[in-house]
Amino acid sequence: MKLLSQRIFSTGLRTRLVLVALVGLLPLFVAVFYPALLRPQGRVAEPVPAGLIFAMAVLGMVLAGWVGDRLVLAPLRRLLLQARSTGGVQPPGGSIPGDDGCELVSLTHTFARFSSLLAARGQELDSAEHALQLARDRLRTAQRIGKIGNWDFDIASNRVWWSDETYDIYGLARGAQTSPVGDYEGVLSQVFPEDRKSYQAAQTRFFAGKGRLDIEHRIVRTDGELRWVHGLGESVLDGEGQPVTLTGTVQDITERKLASDALQASEAQFRLLTDAMPQIVCTMRADGWLTYFNQMWFDYTGLAMDESLGQGWTQLIHPDDQARVAQRLTQAAESGRTCEVEYRLRRADGAYRWMLGRAHPLGDVSDQPTRWLGTFTDIEDLKVATAQLEKNMFMNRVAGRMARLGGWTIDLPQRTLTWSDENCAIHDQPPGYLPTLDEGIGYFLPEDRAEVIRLVEACAQHGTPYEFILPKMTAQGRRIWVRSLGEAVRNASGTIIRLQGAFQDITEQKAAEARTLALEARMMTTLESITDGFCLIDKNGRFVFLNGHAERMLKRGKGELLGESMWQEFSTIAGTHVEREYRAAVAEQRSTRIEAYYRPLNTWFVFHVYPTEDGTAVYFQDITQRREQQAQLHLLETAVSRINDMVIITDAHTGEGEGPRVVFVNDAFERQTGYSRQDALGQGLMQLWGATTRPAELDRIRAAMERSQPVRTEIAIQTRAGQPLWLELDMTPIAGESGTFTHWVAVERDITERKQQQQEILGLNSELEQRVLLRTGQLAEVNKELESFAYSVSHDLRSPLNTVDGFSQLLLKSDADRISDKGKHYLDRIRAGVKQMGDLIEGLLTLAHLSREEIRSEPVDLSAMCRGIEQAQRERDLQRQVQVHIQDSLLAHGDPRLLSAVMQNLMGNAWKFSARQPLARIEIGIQPEAGGENVFFVRDNGVGFDMAFAHKLFGTFERLHSPGDFPGTGIGLATVKRVIERHGGRVWAESKPGEGATFYFTVGSLGAGTK
């Protein structure tokens, strides 16, 4: 800048000095060069006089001085004055150092100073321009960070100008020529529809010059995103006060809005949370001014909000505590640290309670407290408990001695063990006894020492606390149980320096626990052995115990019910009288009895409910049978009252002469005797029978009653009308549940008509007996003749059959080569027919013989008998593959010969009808039935039969298979049935075609089989 000003000034000065020199030399130039100028015109110039030249020179100098003063010196003086005034270089005396009256010199000095000044001002200007540029950059940065943009609006042209930041806020390209916001309507289109009304109202007031623009609203960016903006604006007015130009800013405040909403939600949540807390919660400013209390404060103090905020809450502090509380709060405010203080605070009812006040600072980003969060915790009960605890400390120490509790320490690293006196007493050692660590561990049993060492080492090395219960042997060899606890003690640096703990002698406790466990086991055994269902139910209605009988009665296991709700598991009784009566009994703590029908099990139960402090004990029984018995009893009473036989019930006491007293008579008694029920009740039984009954019968009745034995006889009484009445008497004692006879029941049937008929029958019986004897003798003769005839027929039939068979056999031997194959076939069929006929005759004889044979009852080993039959079958059929299983010890009582015939027929049939099986299986065994009767069976895997024809099995000559398939006579099963029936038993069969058959039989009254 300095060089530039000097160049400009020096260039103008040189021009002016040249001009002054030219003006001063102009007269001299004219005088010298005037003659030369005339020559070209042909004229001869006269020499210029020297005086003229001198005069012209003087004139030139005058002209040069005047022109120099006008053109050079006067501007220099003005320039000098301006430079001095502009540069501020005018000294106080009015002169400038170096000013000797020469304007050029002064000007030179001034220019030098001015140049320095201009250089300084240039540097200042450069610095200002740099600072301005830096401020502009910072402004743009601040606008970008703060999301602030500028805008101008020319009202006359309706044109809007936006800064780049404004375009960014609205989501438009910077400087876009096709921007939709080039005018006011375009800007309005970007406003969120719900905010346009308020936006237009604010803009209308702003356009009218009625104040500044300050509005928050939402905009819709071109990408569809919804943003919050804050618009500020001012107007430039004309001379008439009307706005000409509007200018302002727009700021994206979306994050602030969201943060504000979040802050409001957080504050609402904070208030909700603090209102739910059991403590009093408050907030206060850094100066200690209370700004908030939760609901607990108002519930406790009864003060209103305006009475509590600020310093008003301090009036509730006990006067003795106010100074201490104020001091602690002041110290906390100065240190900025959390503080706690205990003081008494007055409640709404005027009572003071101890509070623990706690104030915690809430700082800003620089951790400077800006506000405090306080809590008031009611510690009145804790104070009382602490005082009580301190009061009981001595008692606890005494109780420690009483409880056989002794302490110990192990100092590390020396591992020095120290016992308290009580600990020495526990181990039967004198006070002051100092064992080594190994000696102390040696008191434990050998099998436990390794575990004790491991726990002690873990505590010493890692600080792991431990607790265990183990047996020990004292110095006197006494076995004790101790509970041991140990923990590590650390110094300020965290190093474990000591182990400390305690031993408690719990020998008596262990013994008590053993007794308790034994008692519990006995109780559990008792509960499991009782015949009633028993369960325990807690206060929430959940099962906590069930005995085995309860599981069986409910048909539910413990695993299904324990811990489950009774009303959910047995929902069908929920809401019924059972639940109502149960809950009423529990609420009133009284026992109750509930009868209910449980439909899912089709069972009646009676519940005995006994409420306790911990829940309910319930005994229940299945009374289905009892209710059925009661119903049957009622039905029986009704039936007894309606039957035609007389029924009389008396007490068990026989009395003197009159007999037991009558307690019940039915309607038939009134109808048949004419006496009313009132006439009979309370009377002696002998009085009712009167004097018409034979004395011998009455004595027999009395003797039976004295022996408590039933009696049956016939008696004769008189009705009220005097008519004779014959009765058949059945009298039986009735015993109670204890087995003691409590009543007699007499059933009397009117046999008057029968007695009359009996006389007639007696006469007829005499004649009939004579006829029976005659017919019996005749029948015996007939049986003998039939037996002789049977043997005669057998002999007469067998003789020709043997002849036919013998000659057929001789014919085959003698003339076999002359007989054709067909003839041989016919002869074979003849012989087969002869054999079948012989078998039939033999079977009929056997059947007849069995029907007449006298039965001898004796023990029979059916197992041995069946094995003999099996051996015979195998010898006759060596090629068969048959598995026979005969159960051991099959014993029966009966006739051995007849039972042998049964087993031969049944096993023979099983052997025969299983012949087509590659591997036949036959099983002989016994199975018990529900009634105690043993059933013998013979089972095979043969061809079987259709049960539709089972009724034909045991008939004579009945066959279910073709003789060509299986040979036989059809008499074997008939023989089996005849023998079994003669033994008083039963015989039947079960089968399916192709699946074998099983024949069952019993031996009836002659004796059952046993294993």
Disulfide bonds with the S-S distance in Angstrom:
none
